[in-house]
Amino acid sequence: MSQTATMTKAAGWTLWDLPFFEAEHFELAERMAAWARENVSHHDPKVDLAKRARKLVRAFGDAGFLKHVVPPLGQGVDARSVCLLREAIAYQDVLADDMFTMQGIGAAAVARLGTPEQQAKYLAPCRDGTMIAALALTEAKSGSDVASTATTATRDGDSFVINGEKAYISNAGLADFYVTVARTGEAPGARGLSVFMVDADTKGLKVGPPMDLIAEHPIAAVSFVDCRVPASAMIGQPGQGFRAAMGTLDVFRPSVGAAAVGAARRALAETLERLTNREMFGDKMSKLAGVQSAVADMACDIEVSALAVYRAAWGQDKQRGRPSYEASMAKLVATEAAGRVIDRAVQLFGGMGVTQGSIIERLYREVRPMRIYEGASEVQKLIIGRDMLNRAAKP
């Protein structure tokens, strides 16, 4: 590649030439950065959230980007591509990033474990954006402790009857189907969970009212009241639910870190523009030593996070390393760092940083949930620490 091609730069979004990529990755990143700048960067509070969300999913499908999170059978997810795409999308709009990613998270179990009939019915529509996916995993009482799932699926002849409640389900109310983890009881704890495909119009499936989070996101509770599905709705084998859920999170967890990097890069770009144009105490803010120190901290946080994210993604693609360990480290490092970066941006913007409607204020709200969803930071530390100690204990 030429010297200018060793760095992807579009609308201020920059990816340094890290050693984890092939030429096609840079081409994809450039294409998404340019597309996202034109298609997902404009917020209109007058447009209904659900309508915006559906429009985004369809736009990603029409542009051909959803094939990277819902790939054709036999291809598998290229983690580096997903991370690059999420970084570029989140640079422009975190809601758009959410809608892009949930297509992959909702369809992943079908792609990995589904029957040919299930795959034929659901994967292509998810890929072209005409069908919206959801993963019904989290419960109010268990949170990140998936092994404690209380929702049950009881066999009744040629059917399963599902009862229980799920909380904080992304795309609830928008989704055409819910990949649902429920307890079938083959064994205690994690080994007694299975996963089911539940179409949105199934009798007994009820979606609660939309929840208002600190950042725009289509989300609600989902309940199952004597919700009957055919036995053929099971995805994979009985008792594979925990593995299916964890496998999905391992694939997409590093990309949460990538989205955090994208949001942090946007905060830094906005901050640099402000610092080089605003005067304080008779000089540019950029001349102040304290300001320069803050910018250095922001830049270091971002670049270290990018290294952690793309190392984990490279390891997944090359089938090297420890997927859960590296995925957890990528998410932990990048989301915590993004919180620090954007908090510094708020401080440097002053009053404008906490004024509703400003980009920095929006980023401050949008980045906070990243430290919670798909496993809170504390859970990632448990995974990392347990892995290290188990390895140390081996002879």
ROGUNU-636162 format. One record per residue (C-alpha): x, y, z; residue in one letter. Coordinates in Angstrom, 3 decimals. Each point is the difference from the previous one (the first is absolute). Layout:
(atom (X; Y; Z); 'A'),
...
***
This chain:
(atom (0.000; 0.000; 0.000); 'M'),
(atom (1.055; 3.591; -0.547); 'S'),
(atom (0.973; 2.240; 2.873); 'Q'),
(atom (-3.372; 1.727; -0.109); 'T'),
(atom (-1.787; -3.361; -0.067); 'A'),
(atom (1.615; -1.107; 3.233); 'T'),
(atom (-2.450; 2.130; 1.931); 'M'),
(atom (-3.760; 0.079; -0.397); 'T'),
(atom (-1.380; 3.483; 0.470); 'K'),
(atom (-3.548; 1.148; -0.685); 'A'),
(atom (-1.824; 2.845; 1.702); 'A'),
(atom (2.599; 0.097; 2.743); 'G'),
(atom (-0.281; -3.719; 0.738); 'W'),
(atom (3.479; -1.462; -0.028); 'T'),
(atom (1.323; -3.551; 0.120); 'L'),
(atom (3.718; -0.416; 0.350); 'W'),
(atom (1.676; -2.729; -2.002); 'D'),
(atom (0.046; -2.657; 2.699); 'L'),
(atom (1.658; -3.341; -0.865); 'P'),
(atom (-3.211; -2.030; 0.292); 'F'),
(atom (-1.600; 0.788; -3.352); 'F'),
(atom (0.008; -0.945; -3.647); 'E'),
(atom (-0.470; 2.479; -2.855); 'A'),
(atom (-3.702; -0.850; -0.280); 'E'),
(atom (-0.547; 1.051; 3.614); 'H'),
(atom (1.218; 3.524; -0.720); 'F'),
(atom (-2.149; 0.203; -3.111); 'E'),
(atom (-3.048; -1.091; 2.010); 'L'),
(atom (0.743; 2.523; 2.748); 'A'),
(atom (0.314; 2.817; -2.506); 'E'),
(atom (-3.254; -0.970; -1.678); 'R'),
(atom (-1.950; -0.167; 3.249); 'M'),
(atom (1.456; 3.262; 1.319); 'A'),
(atom (-1.075; 1.833; -3.140); 'A'),
(atom (-3.426; -1.686; -0.093); 'W'),
(atom (-0.674; 0.630; 3.688); 'A'),
(atom (0.896; 3.657; -0.340); 'R'),
(atom (-2.731; 0.396; -2.609); 'E'),
(atom (-2.649; -2.347; 1.388); 'N'),
(atom (0.045; -0.242; 3.788); 'V'),
(atom (1.362; 3.241; 1.390); 'S'),
(atom (-3.135; 2.122; 0.038); 'H'),
(atom (-2.193; 0.010; 3.112); 'H'),
(atom (-3.583; 1.153; -0.342); 'D'),
(atom (-1.852; -0.078; 3.345); 'P'),
(atom (-3.289; 0.387; -1.853); 'K'),
(atom (0.372; -3.445; -1.591); 'V'),
(atom (-1.385; -2.892; 2.066); 'D'),
(atom (2.754; -2.194; 1.482); 'L'),
(atom (-1.534; -3.228; -1.282); 'A'),
(atom (-0.321; 1.454; -3.481); 'K'),
(atom (3.618; 1.163; 0.034); 'R'),
(atom (1.176; -3.386; 1.214); 'A'),
(atom (-1.836; -1.911; -2.737); 'R'),
(atom (1.274; 2.420; -2.612); 'K'),
(atom (3.582; -0.503; 1.162); 'L'),
(atom (-0.229; -3.787; -0.166); 'V'),
(atom (-1.428; 0.141; -3.503); 'R'),
(atom (2.664; 2.482; -1.091); 'A'),
(atom (2.795; -2.252; 1.261); 'F'),
(atom (-1.579; -2.906; -1.851); 'G'),
(atom (-0.444; 1.926; -3.248); 'D'),
(atom (3.643; 1.118; 0.167); 'A'),
(atom (1.163; -3.600; 0.457); 'G'),
(atom (1.633; 0.511; 3.401); 'F'),
(atom (-2.158; -2.442; 1.974); 'L'),
(atom (1.725; -2.939; -1.699); 'K'),
(atom (2.913; 0.655; 2.357); 'H'),
(atom (-2.095; -0.742; 3.102); 'V'),
(atom (-2.340; -2.515; -1.668); 'V'),
(atom (2.358; -1.655; -2.483); 'P'),
(atom (-1.079; -2.600; -2.553); 'P'),
(atom (0.152; -3.554; 1.317); 'L'),
(atom (3.460; -1.465; 0.075); 'G'),
(atom (1.824; 3.329; 0.140); 'Q'),
(atom (-0.074; 0.886; 3.683); 'G'),
(atom (0.379; 3.428; 1.589); 'V'),
(atom (3.254; 1.849; -0.677); 'D'),
(atom (0.537; 1.674; 3.372); 'A'),
(atom (2.410; 2.609; -1.329); 'R'),
(atom (-2.529; 1.140; -2.602); 'S'),
(atom (-2.766; 0.257; 2.590); 'V'),
(atom (2.233; 2.008; 2.324); 'C'),
(atom (1.075; 2.386; -2.745); 'L'),
(atom (-3.592; 0.519; -1.075); 'L'),
(atom (-1.215; 0.613; 3.533); 'R'),
(atom (2.775; 2.493; 0.698); 'E'),
(atom (-0.904; 1.977; -3.125); 'A'),
(atom (-3.752; -0.120; 0.688); 'I'),
(atom (0.296; 0.943; 3.678); 'A'),
(atom (2.189; 2.948; -0.978); 'Y'),
(atom (-3.125; 1.396; -1.657); 'Q'),
(atom (-2.915; -1.393; 1.995); 'D'),
(atom (-0.167; -2.557; 2.802); 'V'),
(atom (-3.662; -0.797; -0.690); 'L'),
(atom (0.936; -1.007; -3.541); 'A'),
(atom (2.758; -2.184; 1.417); 'D'),
(atom (-2.513; -1.684; 2.307); 'D'),
(atom (-2.383; -0.798; -2.839); 'M'),
(atom (2.786; -1.328; -2.212); 'F'),
(atom (1.390; -2.291; 2.676); 'T'),
(atom (-3.272; -1.385; 1.321); 'M'),
(atom (-0.668; -1.594; -3.379); 'Q'),
(atom (3.069; -2.146; 0.533); 'G'),
(atom (-0.596; -0.685; 3.681); 'I'),
(atom (-3.609; -0.999; -0.619); 'G'),
(atom (0.823; -2.268; -2.923); 'A'),
(atom (3.236; -1.568; 1.250); 'A'),
(atom (-1.513; -3.056; 1.697); 'A'),
(atom (-2.030; -0.804; -3.108); 'V'),
(atom (3.092; 0.263; -2.179); 'A'),
(atom (2.089; -2.222; 2.286); 'R'),
(atom (-2.523; -2.578; 1.228); 'L'),
(atom (-3.211; 0.397; -1.980); 'G'),
(atom (-1.579; -2.564; -2.270); 'T'),
(atom (0.119; 0.575; -3.762); 'P'),
(atom (-3.673; 0.990; 0.177); 'E'),
(atom (0.644; 2.575; 2.731); 'Q'),
(atom (2.992; 1.390; -1.833); 'Q'),
(atom (-1.904; 0.268; -3.272); 'A'),
(atom (-2.911; 1.805; 1.649); 'K'),
(atom (1.866; 2.540; 2.120); 'Y'),
(atom (3.571; 0.684; -1.125); 'L'),
(atom (-0.475; 1.543; -3.435); 'A'),
(atom (-2.713; 2.443; 1.185); 'P'),
(atom (2.252; 1.044; 2.892); 'C'),
(atom (2.837; 0.513; -2.443); 'R'),
(atom (-2.001; 2.241; -2.321); 'D'),
(atom (-1.609; 1.935; 2.865); 'G'),
(atom (-3.597; -1.027; -0.681); 'T'),
(atom (-0.227; -1.952; 3.267); 'M'),
(atom (1.152; 1.337; 3.391); 'I'),
(atom (1.597; -2.346; 2.532); 'A'),
(atom (0.062; -0.054; 3.802); 'A'),
(atom (1.679; -2.114; 2.665); 'L'),
(atom (-2.192; -0.592; 3.073); 'A'),
(atom (2.679; -0.888; 2.541); 'L'),
(atom (0.169; 2.397; 2.954); 'T'),
(atom (-2.299; -0.306; 3.015); 'E'),
(atom (-0.555; 2.577; 2.710); 'A'),
(atom (1.095; -2.246; 2.873); 'K'),
(atom (2.949; -1.715; -1.656); 'S'),
(atom (1.526; 2.794; -2.094); 'G'),
(atom (3.359; -1.169; -1.335); 'S'),
(atom (-0.361; -3.353; 1.795); 'D'),
(atom (-1.490; -1.879; -2.952); 'V'),
(atom (0.330; -3.348; 1.796); 'A'),
(atom (-2.701; 1.189; 2.416); 'S'),
(atom (-2.594; 0.474; -2.754); 'T'),
(atom (-3.469; -0.650; 1.437); 'A'),
(atom (-2.131; 0.047; -3.167); 'T'),
(atom (-1.194; -3.552; -0.667); 'T'),
(atom (-0.844; -1.980; -3.117); 'A'),
(atom (-2.034; -3.103; 0.851); 'T'),
(atom (-0.464; -2.795; -2.504); 'R'),
(atom (-3.651; -0.723; -0.820); 'D'),
(atom (-0.338; -2.548; -2.779); 'G'),
(atom (1.279; 1.521; -3.234); 'D'),
(atom (0.344; 3.435; 1.601); 'S'),
(atom (1.822; 1.948; 2.693); 'F'),
(atom (-1.879; 2.390; 2.262); 'V'),
(atom (2.113; 2.989; 1.030); 'I'),
(atom (-0.673; 2.017; 3.166); 'N'),
(atom (2.088; 2.778; 1.473); 'G'),
(atom (1.133; 3.585; -0.354); 'E'),
(atom (2.962; 1.545; -1.746); 'K'),
(atom (1.293; 3.494; 0.758); 'A'),
(atom (1.863; 2.654; -1.982); 'Y'),
(atom (-0.487; -1.714; -3.343); 'I'),
(atom (1.383; 2.009; -2.899); 'S'),
(atom (-2.356; 0.327; -2.983); 'N'),
(atom (-2.972; -1.102; 2.122); 'A'),
(atom (-3.101; 1.161; -1.823); 'G'),
(atom (1.891; 0.327; -3.287); 'L'),
(atom (1.260; -3.550; -0.390); 'A'),
(atom (-1.585; -2.544; -2.310); 'D'),
(atom (1.352; -2.814; 2.171); 'F'),
(atom (1.612; -0.550; 3.385); 'Y'),
(atom (2.760; -2.559; 0.503); 'V'),
(atom (-0.938; -1.006; 3.533); 'T'),
(atom (2.060; -1.786; 2.647); 'V'),
(atom (-2.126; -2.059; 2.399); 'A'),
(atom (0.468; -2.753; 2.553); 'R'),
(atom (-0.872; -3.478; -1.268); 'T'),
(atom (1.489; -1.796; 3.000); 'G'),
(atom (2.426; -2.537; -1.455); 'E'),
(atom (2.393; 0.833; 2.852); 'A'),
(atom (0.420; 2.673; 2.695); 'P'),
(atom (1.249; 3.473; -0.818); 'G'),
(atom (1.509; 0.786; -3.375); 'A'),
(atom (-0.320; -3.546; -1.327); 'R'),
(atom (-3.785; 0.082; 0.244); 'G'),
(atom (-0.630; 2.849; -2.437); 'L'),
(atom (-1.180; -0.185; -3.600); 'S'),
(atom (-0.668; 2.603; -2.648); 'V'),
(atom (-3.165; 0.511; -2.055); 'F'),
(atom (-1.169; 2.012; -2.960); 'M'),
(atom (-3.169; 1.897; 0.960); 'V'),
(atom (-1.689; 2.035; -2.701); 'D'),
(atom (-1.297; 3.390; 1.108); 'A'),
(atom (-3.611; -0.891; -0.760); 'D'),
(atom (0.031; -3.159; 2.145); 'T'),
(atom (-2.947; -0.098; 2.389); 'K'),
(atom (1.109; 0.583; 3.602); 'G'),
(atom (2.997; 2.173; -0.903); 'L'),
(atom (-0.530; 3.490; 1.357); 'K'),
(atom (2.212; 3.066; -0.316); 'V'),
(atom (-0.042; 2.595; 2.762); 'G'),
(atom (-0.068; 3.742; -0.565); 'P'),
(atom (3.181; 1.550; -1.440); 'P'),
(atom (2.579; 0.880; 2.640); 'M'),
(atom (1.703; 3.389; 0.048); 'D'),
(atom (3.748; -0.407; 0.471); 'L'),
(atom (2.544; 2.783; 0.338); 'I'),
(atom (0.782; -0.490; -3.699); 'A'),
(atom (-2.311; -0.740; -2.918); 'E'),
(atom (-0.523; -3.728; -0.319); 'H'),
(atom (-3.050; -2.164; -0.828); 'P'),
(atom (-0.362; -2.204; 3.069); 'I'),
(atom (-2.734; -1.509; 2.164); 'A'),
(atom (-0.911; -2.989; 2.139); 'A'),
(atom (-1.357; -3.136; -1.647); 'V'),
(atom (-2.234; -2.510; 1.771); 'S'),
(atom (-1.071; -3.515; -0.932); 'F'),
(atom (-3.349; -1.203; 1.348); 'V'),
(atom (-0.767; -3.574; -1.033); 'D'),
(atom (1.765; 0.836; -3.248); 'C'),
(atom (-0.190; -3.158; -2.109); 'R'),
(atom (2.569; -0.672; -2.731); 'V'),
(atom (0.506; -3.167; -2.033); 'P'),
(atom (2.815; -2.329; 1.035); 'A'),
(atom (1.634; 0.884; -3.319); 'S'),
(atom (0.487; 3.545; 1.344); 'A'),
(atom (2.880; -1.207; 2.174); 'M'),
(atom (3.335; 1.220; -1.380); 'I'),
(atom (2.634; -2.697; 0.335); 'G'),
(atom (-0.289; -2.755; 2.589); 'Q'),
(atom (-1.515; -0.010; 3.506); 'P'),
(atom (2.433; 1.446; 2.507); 'G'),
(atom (1.919; 2.092; -2.559); 'Q'),
(atom (-1.552; 3.317; 0.989); 'G'),
(atom (2.813; 1.237; 2.214); 'F'),
(atom (2.632; -0.933; -2.532); 'R'),
(atom (-1.974; 1.691; -2.771); 'A'),
(atom (-0.344; 3.215; 2.017); 'A'),
(atom (3.616; 0.093; 1.128); 'M'),
(atom (1.249; -0.828; -3.473); 'G'),
(atom (-1.950; 2.919; -1.392); 'T'),
(atom (1.392; 2.387; 2.619); 'L'),
(atom (3.566; -1.214; -0.533); 'D'),
(atom (-0.309; 0.775; -3.720); 'V'),
(atom (-1.468; 3.479; 0.451); 'F'),
(atom (1.538; 1.100; 3.310); 'R'),
(atom (3.222; 1.441; -1.483); 'P'),
(atom (-2.131; 2.064; -2.355); 'S'),
(atom (-1.624; 1.720; 2.983); 'V'),
(atom (3.501; 1.251; 0.720); 'G'),
(atom (0.303; 1.115; -3.620); 'A'),
(atom (-3.196; 2.045; 0.290); 'A'),
(atom (1.407; 1.575; 3.153); 'A'),
(atom (3.183; 0.886; -1.889); 'V'),
(atom (-2.078; 1.619; -2.734); 'G'),
(atom (-1.948; 2.111; 2.485); 'A'),
(atom (3.206; 0.984; 1.786); 'A'),
(atom (1.672; 0.984; -3.274); 'R'),
(atom (-2.965; 2.244; -0.809); 'R'),
(atom (0.263; 1.644; 3.414); 'A'),
(atom (3.703; 0.623; -0.504); 'L'),
(atom (-0.530; 1.421; -3.503); 'A'),
(atom (-2.693; 2.389; 1.264); 'E'),
(atom (2.212; 0.984; 2.939); 'T'),
(atom (3.026; 0.740; -2.189); 'L'),
(atom (-2.081; 2.222; -2.234); 'E'),
(atom (-1.302; 1.943; 2.985); 'R'),
(atom (3.391; 0.332; 1.674); 'L'),
(atom (1.682; 1.343; -3.113); 'T'),
(atom (-2.718; 2.606; -0.602); 'N'),
(atom (-0.949; 1.209; 3.476); 'R'),
(atom (1.978; 2.641; 1.876); 'E'),
(atom (0.430; 0.125; 3.770); 'M'),
(atom (2.224; 2.221; 2.145); 'F'),
(atom (1.176; 1.860; -3.090); 'G'),
(atom (1.105; -3.023; -2.041); 'D'),
(atom (-1.302; -3.128; -1.674); 'K'),
(atom (-1.142; -2.670; 2.444); 'M'),
(atom (2.314; -2.398; -1.810); 'S'),
(atom (2.993; 1.958; 1.385); 'K'),
(atom (-0.840; -0.801; 3.617); 'L'),
(atom (2.181; -2.695; 1.550); 'A'),
(atom (-2.907; -1.591; 1.894); 'G'),
(atom (-2.008; -0.248; -3.187); 'V'),
(atom (2.885; -1.635; -1.846); 'Q'),
(atom (0.345; -2.535; 2.796); 'S'),
(atom (-3.702; -0.848; -0.186); 'A'),
(atom (0.208; -0.481; -3.751); 'V'),
(atom (2.987; -2.315; 0.462); 'A'),
(atom (-1.991; -2.124; 2.447); 'D'),
(atom (-2.895; -0.199; -2.450); 'M'),
(atom (2.225; -1.002; -2.911); 'A'),
(atom (1.789; -2.689; 2.021); 'C'),
(atom (-3.269; -1.475; 1.234); 'D'),
(atom (-1.324; -0.222; -3.549); 'I'),
(atom (3.067; -1.566; -1.573); 'E'),
(atom (0.487; -2.570; 2.773); 'V'),
(atom (-3.677; -0.917; -0.326); 'S'),
(atom (0.300; -0.440; -3.752); 'A'),
(atom (2.951; -2.338; 0.488); 'L'),
(atom (-1.959; -2.129; 2.486); 'A'),
(atom (-3.074; -0.132; -2.248); 'V'),
(atom (1.751; -0.882; -3.232); 'Y'),
(atom (2.341; -2.468; 1.652); 'R'),
(atom (-3.068; -1.870; 1.277); 'A'),
(atom (-1.704; 0.182; -3.402); 'A'),
(atom (3.157; -1.205; -1.778); 'W'),
(atom (0.247; -2.892; 2.445); 'G'),
(atom (-3.590; -1.025; -0.731); 'Q'),
(atom (0.505; 0.130; -3.745); 'D'),
(atom (3.250; -1.937; 0.140); 'K'),
(atom (-1.308; -2.384; 2.690); 'Q'),
(atom (2.813; 0.904; 2.326); 'R'),
(atom (0.007; 0.927; 3.665); 'G'),
(atom (-2.852; -0.397; 2.490); 'R'),
(atom (-3.239; 1.402; -1.453); 'P'),
(atom (-1.845; 0.729; 3.257); 'S'),
(atom (3.068; 1.432; 1.736); 'Y'),
(atom (1.022; 2.287; -2.851); 'E'),
(atom (-3.585; 1.000; -0.827); 'A'),
(atom (-0.638; 0.960; 3.619); 'S'),
(atom (3.231; 1.959; 0.215); 'M'),
(atom (-0.825; 1.904; -3.196); 'A'),
(atom (-3.459; 0.968; 1.235); 'K'),
(atom (1.204; 0.905; 3.489); 'L'),
(atom (2.976; 2.098; -1.071); 'V'),
(atom (-1.758; 1.856; -2.808); 'A'),
(atom (-3.308; 0.789; 1.703); 'T'),
(atom (1.621; 1.183; 3.218); 'E'),
(atom (2.467; 2.102; -1.995); 'A'),
(atom (-2.776; 1.534; -2.101); 'A'),
(atom (-1.720; 1.072; 3.193); 'G'),
(atom (3.163; 1.807; 1.107); 'R'),
(atom (0.589; 1.577; -3.415); 'V'),
(atom (-3.505; 1.380; -0.325); 'I'),
(atom (-0.050; 1.169; 3.602); 'D'),
(atom (3.158; 2.033; -0.733); 'R'),
(atom (-1.660; 1.355; -3.126); 'A'),
(atom (-2.940; 1.199; 2.088); 'V'),
(atom (2.393; 1.725; 2.358); 'Q'),
(atom (1.897; 1.725; -2.798); 'L'),
(atom (-3.242; 1.127; -1.655); 'F'),
(atom (-1.233; 1.484; 3.264); 'G'),
(atom (-3.632; 1.070; -0.021); 'G'),
(atom (-0.451; -1.055; -3.600); 'M'),
(atom (1.010; -3.523; 0.974); 'G'),
(atom (-3.055; -0.408; 2.215); 'V'),
(atom (-2.437; 1.900; -2.212); 'T'),
(atom (-2.687; -2.256; -1.403); 'Q'),
(atom (0.299; -0.408; -3.738); 'G'),
(atom (3.761; 0.418; -0.257); 'S'),
(atom (2.024; -2.856; -1.491); 'I'),
(atom (2.102; -0.423; 3.134); 'I'),
(atom (-3.057; -0.126; 2.266); 'E'),
(atom (-1.535; -2.627; -2.287); 'R'),
(atom (3.189; -2.078; 0.021); 'L'),
(atom (0.166; 0.229; 3.795); 'Y'),
(atom (-3.405; -1.670; 0.225); 'R'),
(atom (0.590; -2.459; -2.821); 'E'),
(atom (3.292; -1.423; 1.201); 'V'),
(atom (-1.098; -0.745; 3.561); 'R'),
(atom (-2.151; -3.085; -0.764); 'P'),
(atom (2.932; -1.645; -1.794); 'M'),
(atom (1.540; -0.800; 3.377); 'R'),
(atom (-3.140; -1.983; 0.912); 'I'),
(atom (-1.499; -1.799; -2.982); 'Y'),
(atom (1.366; -3.348; -1.257); 'E'),
(atom (1.528; -0.513; 3.416); 'G'),
(atom (0.827; 2.801; 2.425); 'A'),
(atom (3.607; 1.024; 0.597); 'S'),
(atom (0.012; -1.916; 3.268); 'E'),
(atom (-0.979; -3.184; -1.841); 'V'),
(atom (2.796; 0.518; -2.523); 'Q'),
(atom (2.459; 0.266; 2.881); 'K'),
(atom (-1.278; -3.290; 1.406); 'L'),
(atom (0.528; -1.707; -3.361); 'I'),
(atom (3.499; 1.417; -0.389); 'I'),
(atom (1.059; -0.693; 3.573); 'G'),
(atom (-1.418; -3.528; 0.046); 'R'),
(atom (1.733; -0.832; -3.269); 'D'),
(atom (3.353; 1.237; 1.258); 'M'),
(atom (-0.267; -1.884; 3.294); 'L'),
(atom (-1.103; -3.226; -1.701); 'N'),
(atom (2.976; 0.164; -2.321); 'R'),
(atom (2.337; 0.675; 2.909); 'A'),
(atom (-1.341; -3.033; 1.861); 'A'),
(atom (0.747; -2.384; -2.853); 'K'),
(atom (3.258; -1.981; 0.301); 'P'),
***
